[in-house]
């Protein structure tokens, strides 16, 4: 059995606190926003291309606000939300899962229906 490092209750579903200890979801919900783990990753989608500035940026700030954006020269999309309770976290994961599935389906359609013709 696993026990919450904060309250001592048996842990079925757990998260890790800032120190890396397993805690129950009730204790996780009580963590002050300032203790959220910061995440900040930016990258070009085609880093070796001189023709594309398309990029993504994934960020979680110390208040538990997340932003995920994909941009190219013509426009972009941005997902934004809060990660401060279980419902918000579940919704963020659902959004990202849906986006991942849509990208996979679109990629597979292109792979199955278009060919890359080499330059002469």
Buried (B, 14 or more C-beta within 10 A) or exposed (E): EEBBBBEEEEBEEBBEBEEEEBBBBEBBBEBEEEEBEEEEEEEEEEEEEEEEEBBBBBBBBEBBBBBBBBBEEEEEEEBEBBBBEBEBBEBBEEBBEEBEEEEEEEEEEEEEEEEEEEEE
